[in-house]
Amino acid sequence: MNVHQAKVWEEVDQYITEHLIPHDPILERTLAANRLAQLPLYDVTPAQGKLLNLLVQIKGAKRILEIGTLGAYSTIWIARALPSDGHIVTLELNPFHAQVAESNLSLAQLSHMVELRVGDASEQLAQMADEGVDTFDFIFIDADKPNNPKYLEWALHFSHPGTVIIGDNVIRDGEIINEHSPDDRVQGVRRFYELLAEEPRITATAIQTVGSKGYDGFVMGIVCS
């Protein structure tokens, strides 16, 4: 990727945002709060947030599981697509990130429909299984990539036929085709693909994306049995 290409991608993202995504002070204040708190710059773009919002609406989801909250920017996008009786369980490892997320959710007046669970996601998911937590209609996986294979297994556990599963950051600047990559994030995503290919309960595809966050993409799947 050269500098000119990156500039074009960023300008196109801005064009899309200006034309299709209305000015939203809550979302802008959420991003500002995340920057002020020096959270990692992992938030989805506005266009990607809107995509998640539309996918939730298309699915007609009422129960959502999000693995990886960060500052709750994506959580807000998703929650806004839910009906009034909708519910989200979102998992965040870092207590400080969770504190920022709770403040942002309060600002967006969405705290009543979001259950934020703090701690290691795999441990939280195991605890949810012990608690007998019901299945979800829509699952968004956007956490530490080395553990993506585990998260997919848990996503299937908490799915029913028709559940939509989305995985973010699954292209990694094209590094997913490098089987010898020393990056454990790339290897985690590669194993994620392998499990999807082997798993008869889900049918999936991947979409490559370019934009202000560079060259990456989403996996999208539907649980069929």
Steps between C-alpha positions, in 0.01 A plus 500: 500500500651835396433842654277613212288188520455537876399865454238405240356231727473747786337764281246249367417398857443866581279539190288201603467632855403850388234374259349198674560537873327794667690719745465335841636686804467194726717282278748781448523560874551126549798499264634815667470337843685193373781716364517704821528177700777387260322180411655302212384624159301185427150647461311414183458788256164683481425321173578163659291588805209585273551167319473311829191701587336411168592132531336484843187660354499265199530203734230635732722408794383543859791337685860587417837382629800725442846363579722804543345826625790747512326838552158379378498690170394189307271402788307824459463449126370147559273586792328773302381237252322297767132516590408650837511157665835408344803398705878494449763313696841654431832371634806712582827384653637835616323660802602851394366448148178370658475812716528721190244281322252529787529879489442503125201267526352725767551801274318315221219402744549133417621361834162337564538261206873424527656252743872572516699211642863568597775239494664246271252429221554124496441486875193720471358282223557186706328665794208598277469137393493394866230762563290359218499824300269473200615503137548818298369616163810697402862465618782746429855376563748787526749418773855358523560316174715210632189381686265529201478119466380471862254784449355331194447179695322694773300696243371174358417382851286810553335482157183358357411437135494841333745672736725745313869497598730786395878501550701821456861556385530176306720614209788662692642696204494177300722315748244221541644334190842480666502161668842573647406831660660540846205717607278305741206721398536387140530137608191536720301634207632225270381236746167686519462451123599136527237435765237675289595279206479184711186588694178361343275709727586831334521637147720806459683737271747785544495853362820697447481867597716807448466839665635725772603190698695355209454163334297251701159330497214315664394137518123456486328172572158354571451202727302241308462217752 
